[in-house]
Amino acid sequence: AGIETEEESEEMLEELIDRFGEPPRSVQNLLLVTRLKARAHHVYFTDVAQKGDAVRFVLYEKANIDAARIPQFVEGFYGALTFTMDAKAPYFTFLMNRSSREKSGHVLEVIRTVLDKAEEQLLSAS
């Protein structure tokens, strides 16, 4: 689906409800994943993937972010987020088991939180 904004997602959900009734949780999760992918693209993440307790956010190597803000961004997650300057592409890793607040949280909520803070703290002022 070409859903890139919260408004488009709400419109899609309303359309589904009108046609088929209340969508199952799996469909609602797909809509959330679609919104998160669009948000990740907006903040220059080319890939977001979970493996075990780790969620990796791969950063586009030519991202228009304020690199000087990366240390402060990482510190805001109290040890749960690290930054790696990889030769292929830099990335952040969020460790679910390192943050007691996020430990019991759903991975999609963790991704949303990281994306929200990345947008607030890393995007360069235009």
C-alpha positions as CSV (number, residue, x, y, z in Angstrom):
1,A,0.0,0.0,0.0
2,G,1.2,3.5,-0.8
3,I,0.5,4.8,2.7
4,E,3.0,7.5,3.8
5,T,1.2,9.6,6.3
6,E,-0.9,9.2,9.4
7,E,-3.8,10.7,7.4
8,E,-3.5,8.2,4.6
9,S,-3.4,5.4,7.1
10,E,-6.6,6.6,8.8
11,E,-8.3,6.9,5.5
12,M,-7.3,3.3,4.5
13,L,-8.5,2.0,7.9
14,E,-11.9,3.9,7.5
15,E,-12.2,2.4,4.0
16,L,-11.5,-1.1,5.3
17,I,-14.1,-0.7,8.1
18,D,-16.7,0.6,5.7
19,R,-16.2,-2.3,3.3
20,F,-15.5,-5.2,5.7
21,G,-16.2,-4.2,9.2
22,E,-13.5,-4.0,12.0
23,P,-10.2,-5.3,10.5
24,P,-8.4,-8.0,12.4
25,R,-5.4,-7.1,14.5
26,S,-3.0,-8.5,11.8
27,V,-4.4,-6.0,9.3
28,Q,-4.0,-3.1,11.8
29,N,-0.4,-4.2,12.4
30,L,0.3,-4.2,8.6
31,L,-1.0,-0.6,8.5
32,L,1.3,0.3,11.4
33,V,4.3,-1.3,9.7
34,T,3.6,0.6,6.5
35,R,3.5,3.9,8.4
36,L,6.7,3.0,10.2
37,K,8.5,2.2,6.9
38,A,7.5,5.5,5.5
39,R,8.7,7.3,8.7
40,A,12.0,5.4,8.6
41,H,12.5,6.5,5.0
42,H,11.8,10.1,6.0
43,V,14.6,10.0,8.6
44,Y,17.0,8.3,6.2
45,F,16.9,4.8,7.5
46,T,17.2,2.3,4.6
47,D,16.4,-0.7,6.7
48,V,14.9,-1.5,10.0
49,A,15.1,-5.1,11.1
50,Q,14.7,-7.1,14.3
51,K,16.9,-10.1,15.1
52,G,16.4,-11.5,18.6
53,D,16.5,-8.7,21.1
54,A,18.2,-6.3,18.7
55,V,16.6,-3.9,16.3
56,R,18.9,-2.5,13.7
57,F,18.3,0.9,12.0
58,V,20.6,1.2,8.9
59,L,21.3,4.8,8.0
60,Y,21.6,6.0,4.4
61,E,25.2,6.8,4.0
62,K,24.4,10.3,2.5
63,A,21.7,11.1,5.0
64,N,21.0,14.7,5.6
65,I,21.3,14.5,9.4
66,D,23.3,16.5,11.9
67,A,26.0,14.0,12.7
68,A,27.1,16.1,15.7
69,R,23.8,15.2,17.4
70,I,24.4,11.5,17.2
71,P,26.0,11.1,20.6
72,Q,23.2,13.0,22.3
73,F,20.6,10.9,20.4
74,V,22.3,7.7,21.6
75,E,22.6,8.9,25.2
76,G,18.8,9.6,25.3
77,F,18.2,5.8,25.3
78,Y,20.2,5.1,28.4
79,G,22.5,2.5,27.1
80,A,19.9,0.6,25.0
81,L,21.0,2.3,21.7
82,T,24.4,2.1,20.1
83,F,25.9,3.6,16.9
84,T,28.3,1.8,14.6
85,M,30.1,3.5,11.8
86,D,30.2,0.6,9.4
87,A,32.2,0.7,6.1
88,K,29.1,-0.3,4.1
89,A,26.5,1.8,6.0
90,P,26.3,3.3,9.5
91,Y,23.7,1.9,11.8
92,F,22.1,2.2,15.2
93,T,21.3,-0.9,17.3
94,F,18.6,-0.9,19.9
95,L,18.9,-3.7,22.5
96,M,15.5,-4.5,23.9
97,N,16.9,-6.3,27.0
98,R,19.0,-3.2,27.9
99,S,16.2,-0.9,28.6
100,S,13.8,-1.8,31.4
101,R,11.2,0.6,30.2
102,E,11.2,-0.9,26.7
103,K,11.8,-4.5,27.8
104,S,8.2,-5.4,27.9
105,G,7.2,-3.1,25.1
106,H,6.1,-4.2,21.7
107,V,8.9,-4.0,19.1
108,L,6.8,-1.8,16.8
109,E,6.4,0.7,19.7
110,V,10.2,0.7,20.2
111,I,10.7,1.4,16.5
112,R,8.2,4.2,16.6
113,T,9.9,5.8,19.6
114,V,13.4,5.6,17.9
115,L,12.0,7.1,14.7
116,D,10.2,9.9,16.6
117,K,13.4,10.8,18.5
118,A,15.5,10.5,15.3
119,E,13.2,12.9,13.5
120,E,13.3,15.4,16.4
121,Q,17.1,15.2,17.1
122,L,18.9,14.2,14.0
123,L,17.3,15.8,11.0
124,S,19.2,18.9,9.8
125,A,17.3,22.1,9.8
126,S,16.5,23.1,6.2
